[in-house]
Amino acid sequence: MSNVSAEVTATPAPERPSAGPAPAIGAGMVTALVGFTSSFAVVLSGLTAVGASPAQAASGLLALCVTLAIGMMALSYRYRMPITLAWSTPGAALLAGAGAVEGGWPAAIGAFVLAGALIVVTGRWQRLGGLVAAIPVEIAQAMLAGVLLPLCLAPVRAVQTSPAVVAPVILVWLVLQRYAQRWAVIAAFVTAAAGAAISIVAGHRHLDVGAMAPRLELTLPHWSWQALIGVAIPLYIVTMASQNIPGTAVLASFDYRVPWRAAMTVTGLGTVIGAPAGGHAINLAAISAALSAAPAAHPDPKRRWIAAFTAGASYLLLALGSAALVTLIATAPAGTLETVAGLALLATLAAALGAALRSEHREAGVVTFLIAASGVGFASIGAAFWALLAGLIVRKVLR
């Protein structure tokens, strides 16, 4: 992973009619809206699973929005490229599968700090980046698929516990998958919010209005070796393998060469800074990166950076609603949050399973998948680490 100059390498295109910044601004707003609403439920599920209280989970969502917004605005303005950032959705899913860690929430915070430090080192030390890239794709994707499986089963279970709220959410998601796939998760979230609001009013449940104001809940990190091995290392690997490396490839497909060292430094330091407030990891965007980098964002490749910059500014506005979202969800019927999170991750699960089973080393992928999906850990270390280790051993033995 060598450092490359930050420049657009697109071949000169025929002159097009000049366009103002409006298309890029619109694309940036859509990028932020899609990125936020499609996976914030996964973030809240992950943070809650490793010990965060509702206030600490809201603080983590706020910290993620602010750090990735500032990083995105700085990188896009400095390099005049549509470099979009996101929180680590696979990392949040990993946390949801890991569950409570030895040392509780402070130990999870320590693991977030270490993961961010490893990302910074990756940008500076070429060999570490090479080691991550050398992890077989089928093993990394099988681990991710195993972590995602319990989350994607949540909507099925939620139908039994809260059918009146969950069934309409799934129905709306299915219809939008057919006719407007990009907006399916957003529509599902809106439906869930409406159903939750109706349930709260009909059930005369108390809604803590005071808790809706955004605020940071800082926690001193605690260093637990179980959390470092079982959370930090898998979080780092899945963030690099499923977000940073694919994010670089997405931008390269639109003829942009990412300033690797700068991007890893900004996202790694952003993770370290946001960790005490509950932010688990920020990284290069992969899926949503195309919304700002594609020709639809602006006909002139040299002006698409405005879309990424606008997306960053939009995240700052969305951050203001993080606490209100958490408060609403905390009062909603059981399974509402899990349903939205599970639906948001179905496409990622399908892609991960396909990559895991497409290789000739299917047995290693299946072993990795099953151990990760089991959620069973040993020596107070989560299943994701053991899944990765077992998959590599099986692959080596059967090769």
C-alpha positions as CSV (number, residue, x, y, z in Angstrom):
1,M,0.0,0.0,0.0
2,S,2.3,2.7,-1.1
3,N,1.6,6.4,-0.7
4,V,0.3,8.1,-3.8
5,S,0.0,11.6,-4.8
6,A,-3.4,13.2,-4.2
7,E,-4.5,14.1,-7.7
8,V,-7.3,13.3,-10.1
9,T,-6.0,11.1,-12.8
10,A,-9.0,11.2,-15.1
11,T,-8.2,11.6,-18.7
12,P,-9.2,14.9,-20.2
13,A,-12.9,14.8,-21.2
14,P,-14.6,16.8,-23.8
15,E,-15.8,20.2,-22.6
16,R,-19.2,20.1,-21.1
17,P,-21.5,23.0,-20.3
18,S,-20.5,24.6,-17.0
19,A,-22.7,23.7,-14.0
20,G,-23.0,25.4,-10.7
21,P,-22.4,23.8,-7.3
22,A,-26.1,22.9,-6.9
23,P,-25.8,19.2,-8.2
24,A,-22.8,18.6,-5.9
25,I,-24.5,20.1,-2.9
26,G,-27.6,18.0,-3.5
27,A,-25.5,14.9,-3.9
28,G,-23.7,15.6,-0.7
29,M,-26.9,16.0,1.2
30,V,-28.2,12.7,-0.2
31,T,-24.9,11.0,0.7
32,A,-25.1,12.1,4.3
33,L,-28.8,11.2,4.6
34,V,-28.4,7.8,3.1
35,G,-25.2,7.1,5.1
36,F,-26.8,8.1,8.4
37,T,-30.3,6.6,8.2
38,S,-29.2,3.4,6.6
39,S,-27.0,2.3,9.5
40,F,-27.3,4.4,12.6
41,A,-29.5,1.6,14.1
42,V,-26.5,-0.8,13.7
43,V,-24.2,1.6,15.5
44,L,-26.7,1.9,18.5
45,S,-27.1,-1.8,18.6
46,G,-23.3,-2.4,18.7
47,L,-22.6,0.2,21.3
48,T,-25.4,-1.0,23.5
49,A,-24.2,-4.6,23.2
50,V,-20.7,-3.8,24.6
51,G,-22.1,-2.0,27.6
52,A,-23.1,1.5,26.7
53,S,-26.1,3.1,28.4
54,P,-28.7,4.9,26.2
55,A,-26.9,8.2,27.0
56,Q,-23.5,6.8,26.2
57,A,-24.8,5.3,22.9
58,A,-26.3,8.7,22.0
59,S,-22.9,10.3,22.8
60,G,-21.1,7.7,20.6
61,L,-23.4,8.5,17.7
62,L,-22.8,12.2,18.2
63,A,-19.1,11.7,18.4
64,L,-19.0,9.6,15.2
65,C,-21.0,12.3,13.3
66,V,-18.8,15.1,14.4
67,T,-15.4,13.4,13.8
68,L,-16.3,12.0,10.4
69,A,-17.8,15.3,9.4
70,I,-14.7,17.3,10.3
71,G,-12.4,14.7,8.7
72,M,-14.5,14.6,5.5
73,M,-14.6,18.4,5.2
74,A,-10.8,18.7,5.8
75,L,-9.8,15.9,3.4
76,S,-12.1,17.0,0.6
77,Y,-11.2,20.6,0.8
78,R,-7.4,19.9,1.1
79,Y,-7.2,17.5,-1.8
80,R,-10.1,18.7,-3.9
81,M,-11.5,15.2,-4.2
82,P,-14.8,13.6,-3.1
83,I,-13.3,11.8,-0.2
84,T,-16.2,10.7,1.9
85,L,-16.0,9.2,5.4
86,A,-18.4,7.0,7.3
87,W,-18.6,5.1,10.6
88,S,-17.6,1.5,10.5
89,T,-20.9,-0.3,10.0
90,P,-19.2,-3.8,9.9
91,G,-17.4,-2.7,13.0
92,A,-20.6,-1.8,14.8
93,A,-22.1,-5.2,13.7
94,L,-19.0,-6.9,15.2
95,L,-19.6,-5.1,18.5
96,A,-23.3,-6.3,18.5
97,G,-22.1,-9.8,18.0
98,A,-19.3,-9.6,20.6
99,G,-21.6,-8.6,23.4
100,A,-20.4,-7.5,26.9
101,V,-16.6,-7.5,27.2
102,E,-14.4,-8.1,30.1
103,G,-14.0,-4.8,31.9
104,G,-17.3,-3.4,30.6
105,W,-17.9,-0.2,28.7
106,P,-14.5,1.4,29.8
107,A,-12.7,-1.6,28.3
108,A,-14.6,-1.2,25.1
109,I,-13.5,2.4,25.0
110,G,-9.9,1.3,25.4
111,A,-10.4,-1.2,22.5
112,F,-11.7,1.7,20.3
113,V,-8.6,3.8,21.1
114,L,-6.3,0.9,20.1
115,A,-8.2,0.3,16.8
116,G,-7.8,4.0,15.9
117,A,-4.1,3.9,16.8
118,L,-3.6,0.8,14.5
119,I,-5.3,2.7,11.6
120,V,-2.9,5.6,12.1
121,V,0.1,3.2,12.1
122,T,-1.2,1.5,9.0
123,G,-1.0,4.8,7.1
124,R,2.6,5.2,8.2
125,W,3.9,1.7,8.1
126,Q,3.4,0.0,4.7
127,R,4.1,-3.6,6.1
128,L,1.1,-3.5,8.5
129,G,-1.2,-2.5,5.6
130,G,0.2,-5.3,3.6
131,L,-0.5,-7.8,6.3
132,V,-4.2,-6.7,6.5
133,A,-4.5,-6.9,2.7
134,A,-2.9,-10.4,2.8
135,I,-5.8,-11.8,4.9
136,P,-7.7,-14.1,2.5
137,V,-10.9,-12.4,1.3
138,E,-13.0,-15.4,2.0
139,I,-11.8,-15.6,5.6
140,A,-12.4,-11.9,6.3
141,Q,-15.8,-11.9,4.6
142,A,-16.8,-15.2,6.3
143,M,-16.0,-13.6,9.7
144,L,-18.1,-10.6,8.8
145,A,-21.0,-12.7,7.6
146,G,-21.0,-14.7,10.8
147,V,-21.1,-11.5,12.8
148,L,-23.9,-10.2,10.8
149,L,-26.1,-13.3,10.9
150,P,-27.6,-12.8,14.4
151,L,-28.4,-9.2,13.6
152,C,-30.1,-10.1,10.3
153,L,-32.2,-12.6,12.2
154,A,-33.5,-9.9,14.5
155,P,-36.5,-8.8,12.3
156,V,-37.7,-12.4,12.2
157,R,-37.7,-12.6,16.0
158,A,-39.2,-9.1,16.3
159,V,-42.3,-10.0,14.3
160,Q,-43.2,-12.3,17.2
161,T,-42.6,-9.7,20.0
162,S,-43.9,-6.5,18.3
163,P,-45.9,-7.5,15.2
164,A,-48.0,-4.3,15.0
165,V,-44.8,-2.1,14.6
166,V,-42.4,-4.5,12.9
167,A,-44.6,-6.0,10.2
168,P,-45.3,-2.7,8.5
169,V,-41.6,-1.8,8.6
170,I,-40.7,-5.1,6.8
171,L,-43.5,-4.6,4.2
172,V,-42.4,-1.0,3.4
173,W,-38.8,-2.2,3.1
174,L,-39.8,-5.0,0.7
175,V,-41.9,-2.7,-1.5
176,L,-39.1,-0.1,-1.7
177,Q,-36.5,-2.8,-2.5
178,R,-38.6,-3.5,-5.6
179,Y,-39.2,0.1,-6.8
180,A,-36.7,2.4,-5.2
181,Q,-33.9,0.3,-3.6
182,R,-31.7,3.2,-2.5
183,W,-34.5,4.5,-0.2
184,A,-35.7,1.2,1.2
185,V,-33.8,1.4,4.5
186,I,-34.7,5.1,4.9
187,A,-38.4,4.4,4.3
188,A,-38.2,1.5,6.8
189,F,-36.7,3.8,9.4
190,V,-39.4,6.4,8.9
191,T,-42.1,3.7,9.2
192,A,-40.5,2.4,12.4
193,A,-40.3,5.9,13.8
194,A,-44.0,6.5,13.0
195,G,-45.0,3.2,14.5
196,A,-43.0,3.8,17.6
197,A,-44.5,7.3,18.0
198,I,-48.0,5.8,17.7
199,S,-47.2,3.1,20.2
200,I,-45.8,5.6,22.6
201,V,-48.9,7.8,22.4
202,A,-51.4,4.9,22.5
203,G,-49.6,3.3,25.5
204,H,-49.2,6.6,27.3
205,R,-45.5,6.0,27.8
206,H,-43.3,8.7,29.2
207,L,-40.9,10.3,26.8
208,D,-37.9,12.0,28.4
209,V,-37.8,15.3,26.5
210,G,-34.8,16.5,28.5
211,A,-32.7,13.6,27.2
212,M,-33.2,14.7,23.6
213,A,-30.6,17.5,23.9
214,P,-27.3,16.3,22.3
215,R,-24.4,16.0,24.8
216,L,-21.2,14.0,25.2
217,E,-20.7,11.4,27.9
218,L,-17.0,10.9,28.3
219,T,-15.5,7.7,29.7
220,L,-11.9,7.0,30.7
221,P,-10.5,4.0,28.7
222,H,-9.7,0.9,30.6
223,W,-7.1,-1.5,29.2
224,S,-8.3,-5.1,29.2
225,W,-6.3,-7.6,27.3
226,Q,-9.4,-9.6,26.5
227,A,-11.1,-6.5,25.0
228,L,-7.9,-5.6,23.1
229,I,-7.7,-9.1,21.5
230,G,-11.4,-9.9,21.2
231,V,-12.6,-6.4,20.2
232,A,-9.8,-4.1,19.1
233,I,-8.0,-6.4,16.6
234,P,-11.2,-7.7,14.9
235,L,-12.6,-4.2,14.8
236,Y,-9.4,-3.0,13.1
237,I,-9.3,-5.8,10.7
238,V,-13.0,-5.6,9.6
239,T,-12.7,-1.8,9.3
240,M,-9.7,-2.0,7.1
241,A,-10.8,-5.0,5.0
242,S,-14.5,-4.0,4.6
243,Q,-14.3,-0.2,4.5
244,N,-10.9,1.4,4.0
245,I,-9.5,-0.9,1.3
246,P,-12.9,-1.1,-0.7
247,G,-13.3,2.6,-0.2
248,T,-10.0,3.3,-1.9
249,A,-11.1,1.0,-4.8
250,V,-14.4,2.8,-5.2
251,L,-12.8,6.1,-5.6
252,A,-10.2,4.6,-7.9
253,S,-13.1,3.4,-10.1
254,F,-13.9,7.0,-10.7
255,D,-10.3,7.9,-11.4
256,Y,-9.4,9.4,-8.0
257,R,-6.3,8.3,-6.2
258,V,-6.8,8.5,-2.4
259,P,-4.0,10.1,-0.4
260,W,-3.6,7.0,1.7
261,R,-1.3,8.3,4.5
262,A,-3.5,11.4,5.0
263,A,-6.7,9.4,4.9
264,M,-5.5,6.8,7.5
265,T,-4.1,9.5,9.7
266,V,-7.3,11.5,9.7
267,T,-9.6,8.6,10.3
268,G,-7.3,6.9,12.8
269,L,-6.9,10.1,14.9
270,G,-10.6,10.8,14.5
271,T,-11.3,7.4,16.0
272,V,-8.9,8.0,18.9
273,I,-10.4,11.4,19.7
274,G,-14.0,10.2,19.4
275,A,-13.5,7.0,21.4
276,P,-13.8,8.5,25.0
277,A,-17.2,9.9,23.9
278,G,-18.2,6.4,22.6
279,G,-17.3,6.5,18.9
280,H,-16.1,3.1,17.8
281,A,-14.4,3.8,14.5
282,I,-14.5,6.1,11.4
283,N,-13.1,5.2,8.0
284,L,-13.3,5.8,4.3
285,A,-16.8,5.3,3.0
286,A,-17.3,2.3,0.6
287,I,-20.9,2.0,-0.5
288,S,-21.9,5.7,-0.1
289,A,-18.7,6.9,-1.6
290,A,-20.1,6.5,-5.1
291,L,-22.9,9.0,-4.4
292,S,-20.4,11.8,-4.2
293,A,-17.8,10.5,-6.7
294,A,-20.0,9.5,-9.6
295,P,-20.7,11.8,-12.6
296,A,-24.3,12.3,-11.2
297,A,-22.8,14.4,-8.4
298,H,-21.3,16.9,-10.9
299,P,-20.3,16.7,-14.6
300,D,-16.9,18.2,-13.7
301,P,-14.7,15.7,-11.7
302,K,-12.8,18.6,-10.3
303,R,-15.9,20.0,-8.6
304,R,-17.2,16.8,-7.0
305,W,-15.2,17.5,-3.8
306,I,-18.1,19.9,-3.0
307,A,-20.4,17.0,-2.6
308,A,-18.1,15.4,0.0
309,F,-17.7,18.7,1.8
310,T,-21.5,19.2,1.8
311,A,-21.9,15.7,3.2
312,G,-19.6,16.6,6.1
313,A,-21.6,19.7,6.8
314,S,-24.8,17.7,6.7
315,Y,-23.5,15.2,9.2
316,L,-22.9,18.1,11.6
317,L,-26.6,18.9,11.4
318,L,-27.7,15.3,11.7
319,A,-25.5,15.0,14.9
320,L,-27.9,17.4,16.6
321,G,-30.7,14.7,16.4
322,S,-28.6,11.8,17.7
323,A,-29.9,12.0,21.3
324,A,-33.5,12.5,20.2
325,L,-33.3,9.3,18.1
326,V,-31.9,7.3,21.0
327,T,-34.6,8.6,23.3
328,L,-37.3,7.7,20.9
329,I,-35.9,4.2,20.2
330,A,-35.5,3.5,24.0
331,T,-39.2,4.1,24.5
332,A,-40.3,2.2,21.3
333,P,-41.6,-1.4,21.4
334,A,-39.0,-4.1,21.7
335,G,-37.4,-5.1,18.5
336,T,-37.9,-1.8,16.6
337,L,-34.2,-0.9,16.6
338,E,-33.1,-4.4,15.8
339,T,-35.5,-4.7,12.9
340,V,-34.2,-1.6,11.2
341,A,-30.6,-2.7,11.8
342,G,-31.2,-6.2,10.5
343,L,-32.8,-4.9,7.3
344,A,-30.0,-2.4,6.7
345,L,-27.5,-5.2,6.9
346,L,-29.1,-7.8,4.6
347,A,-27.3,-6.6,1.5
348,T,-24.0,-6.6,3.3
349,L,-24.6,-10.2,4.6
350,A,-25.5,-11.4,1.1
351,A,-22.3,-9.8,-0.3
352,A,-20.1,-11.3,2.5
353,L,-21.6,-14.8,2.1
354,G,-21.0,-14.7,-1.6
355,A,-17.4,-13.7,-1.2
356,A,-16.9,-16.3,1.5
357,L,-18.2,-19.2,-0.6
358,R,-17.0,-18.1,-4.0
359,S,-13.4,-19.2,-3.3
360,E,-12.0,-22.7,-3.7
361,H,-11.3,-22.7,0.1
362,R,-15.0,-23.0,1.0
363,E,-14.4,-25.2,4.0
364,A,-12.2,-22.6,5.7
365,G,-14.9,-20.0,5.0
366,V,-17.7,-22.1,6.4
367,V,-15.7,-22.8,9.6
368,T,-15.0,-19.2,10.0
369,F,-18.6,-18.3,9.4
370,L,-20.0,-20.8,11.9
371,I,-17.7,-19.9,14.7
372,A,-18.4,-16.2,14.3
373,A,-22.1,-16.8,14.0
374,S,-22.1,-18.9,17.2
375,G,-21.1,-16.0,19.3
376,V,-19.2,-18.4,21.6
377,G,-15.9,-17.1,22.9
378,F,-13.2,-18.6,24.9
379,A,-10.9,-17.2,27.6
380,S,-13.2,-14.1,27.7
381,I,-12.3,-13.3,24.1
382,G,-15.1,-12.9,21.6
383,A,-16.0,-15.3,18.8
384,A,-14.8,-13.1,16.0
385,F,-11.2,-13.5,16.9
386,W,-11.4,-17.2,17.2
387,A,-13.3,-17.5,13.9
388,L,-10.6,-15.6,12.1
389,L,-7.9,-17.7,13.7
390,A,-9.7,-21.0,13.0
391,G,-10.4,-20.1,9.4
392,L,-6.7,-19.3,8.8
393,I,-5.6,-22.6,10.3
394,V,-8.2,-24.7,8.4
395,R,-7.2,-22.9,5.2
396,K,-3.5,-23.6,5.8
397,V,-4.1,-27.3,6.6
398,L,-6.4,-28.0,3.6
399,R,-4.5,-25.9,1.1
